[in-house]
Structure formats: structure tokens, C-alpha cells
Amino acid sequence: MNILIVESDNDQYFIEAIVKKVSSETKFYQIDEYKHSSLDEKKLTTQITNSLTDTVSRNVSKIGIILDMDDSTQEKRIELINKCLKKSFSECGYLDLHGLLTNTNEFITCQIDDYLSVKIACFFTNIDGKGELETILKEIKVAESIFADCLYDGWLKCVSDRGKKLGGKGEQCDISDKELLKLWVDFYKRFDTLKRKDRNEENTDWRGIMTGITKKDKPLSNTRGEDIFDLSSKKLDDIKLFLKMFD
């Protein structure tokens, strides 16, 4: 059994689409369960602890952790995960954690007891070392993005002209670049990729777009995700390599 810890529903549905894509291209890969965390140390520790507990009770063999890089560095993100791993092993009362993560896309084997072990690996969503899911989506869009670009570029100029501050995550600001990127994605999927008559809740539901099943568990006849985002883009090669570790 494989478990993947991600930051949100949106991340999960995107990953599900990528897993389906790489499985159709080569052999079958599978994430059996997703757990949602954040960059908060306490929340991440809780989800790692839950996953480790599942290792014993549900025969979990691999645990993956995908976090946004944002404006941080790979070293700092790995340091965060290792800190949470140490706390989780201590909370579970397992054997001392000897090996720690040193790189992305590489498993470490952690002993639970004298007989049981679990493999753990991490990956950080980014473009050129920075960013998050929305950064990737903006880079791999397929359709012309007139409405989304007008919104994004117009807001950048407008908030600046009116004395409002745009900032990165964690910075003191009136609106963050991450919030603007989320608006870009919403406008792109809603206005740039659909005719006006089709811009309803069902067609703009993110789960439906990426997996073909809406948040109300209704199957759709068409999965729009691969039509509006290039899931074969070279920009996804690194995350695909990570997901191919979960066979």
C-alpha cells in the first residue's frame, strides 16, 4: 500500500491525473490513499504519524510527501520534513530513526521494528526551483489565456497604482502572488477554456476537470484536464519520476 501526503484537494486531483498519465504511458503506478497536510510543522507531523501508524495496521510499504517549494529552498523543505519525521517516530515509539532524507526523488528505508520497515521519499512542487501547483499549471496551459492573463496583469498594475502591496507567502502584504495565481487558474479554467453557456459548476469543478469525477461523485463524459493542460510537458518530468517510484 502506498500513501501520499499532499497539501490540498487541488494538489491531490492534479497528482491523480499525472499518475493516470504515467500509468498509461508505461506500467501501472498507484497511490492508494492521500492525506492532506500543509507546511505547518504540527499538521505535517500529525499526517506522518498517521501514515506510520498505517504502516503497522494496514501494511503500508511506501510513504511520499509532496509540498510546495514556494519561495523556500530544497534544503529548508527537507529540514522541515526530517524534523517532523523525528517527532513522528518518537510519538509512535518506534526504533530510533537512523536515516534521514537528503534529497528529493530518493527513498530512505526506516525501520519500524525488528521486522517491519517503510520507505519514505519527498518531492517539492516548483518551476525552476520556486513556486507551487498554480505556478506549474500556468506554465503547462494549452489554450490561449486572454481572460486569465488580463486578470493577472491588470491586477498587478492596479494594486500597485493604488498603493496596495503584493508579496510572497508569509510576507506582510495586501495580496500575495499565490492568491493572484489561484485567480489566474480559476479564470483560465472557467473563461478561457469554456464557452459562456458551459461555464457552470459542473464544468468548472476542479476534481471533475482533473479526474473526470465531480466533487459530488458524478462521473463526467470528458476529463478536461488533459485538454487544457499539457500533461506531457517536459516541465512535469521530475514529478513523474517521483510518482514512478510508487509501483
NORWO-V718575 format. One record per helix or strand. SS is the DSSP state (A for helix, B for strand). FROM is the first residue (numbers start at 1). LEN is the number of residues. If there is no record, write none. Layout:
((SS	FROM	LEN) (SS	FROM	LEN))
This chain:
((B	2	5) (A	9	17) (B	33	4) (A	41	17) (B	62	7) (B	70	1) (A	74	19) (B	108	4) (B	117	9) (B	127	1) (B	130	2) (A	133	7) (B	141	1) (A	146	16) (B	166	2) (B	175	2) (A	177	16) (A	196	3) (A	201	4) (A	206	6) (B	213	1) (B	219	1) (A	225	4) (B	229	1) (A	234	10))
